[in-house]
Amino acid sequence: MVYLLALLIFVALSAACWFASVACYRGTVAGSDSTVAPGYPATAATAIGVAALTSFVQFPFGYLAGLVAWGAAAFGSLGLSAGRAAILFLYLAASSFVARLVVLGVMDLLGN
């Protein structure tokens, strides 16, 4: 039951990272909307799910595995140019890092 609750929290954090990063991307890059790509819902769901699962791995390795998931989504599935995909990826990397720090801070606060 604890792992299910943790998974739900990690899914919520990964979804927040995804949607905040896409919003920042849309506000920064004019003329390209990644949300109109034909496979956007499936790409978003897959990237969020895989990134959430990588949250169970210890910090440096889980973060790197999450970056692989975000990179596959940004560079491979949305049909963005390399420069635009790099901008989205950087937003995803930064938001993921902040989310990992929040999780580590909460765990330290709770004494785990």
N, C-alpha and C positions, 0 to 999 in steps of 0.2 A: 504494500500500500504506500509506503514511503517513496519507493522508486516511481510509482505512478504519479504521485504528487510532484516529485522533482521533475519528471518528464513534462508535466503540464506547465510548470514554472519555466522550464527551459524553452518550451515551445512558445510561450507568451513572450519571453525575452527575445528569442530569435525573430518572432514576428514583429516585435517593436523595432528591432534593429533593421529588418528588411524595409518596413514601411517608412520609418524615419529616414533611412538612407535614400530611398526612392524619392521621397518628398524633397530632401535636400538636393538631390540630383536634378529633379524637375525645376527647382528654383534657381539652380546654378547654370544649367545647360539649356540654352534656348533652342527651339526648333526640333527637338527630338523628345518624343514621349515614349518611354519604354513600356508603358502600360498598354499600348495599343498593339503590341506584338501578338501574333496569333497564339503563341503558346505561353503567354504571360501568366495566367492563373496556375497552370501546371508547373511552370518553372518556379514561381514563387512558393508554391506549396512544397515542392520537392526540396528546394534550397533551405527553406525554413525547417523542414523535417530533418534533413541530414545535419544541418548546423545544430539543431537541438540535441540530436543524438551524440554529437561530438562533445557536448558539454559534460558528459559523464567521464571523459578522459581528463587526466590531470592537466593543469594550466598550460604549460608551454606546448605540449603535444596536441591537446584538444583544440587549442586556439589555432594552431597551424592546420589541423585537419578541417576546422571550420572555414579557414581562409580558402582551402581547396574547394570546398562546397560553394562558397560565395563566388570564387573565381570562375568555376564552371558555369554558374548561372549568368554572371555578368558578361563573360567573354564568349560563351558558347551558345546560349539559348535565346538571347533577346535580340539578336541581329543588330547590335550596336557596333559602331566603328571602334577600332582599338583605343583611340583616345577617350571616347565617351564611355566605353566599358571600363577603362582604367579609372576614370573619375568615380563611377558608381562603385567599383571595387574598393577604392580608397575610403569612400563613405562607409561601406559595409565593414571594412577592416577596423576603422576607428570606432564605429558604434559597437562592434563585437568586443573590442578591447575594453571599452567602458562597461559593457554588460558583464564581462568576466571579472573586472575589478569590483563591481557591485556584488556579485556572487561571493567572491573571495572575502570581501569586507563583511558581509552578512554572516558567512561561516565563521570568521574570526570573532565577530561579536557574540555569536552563540556558543563559542568555545569548541567548535568541531575542528 
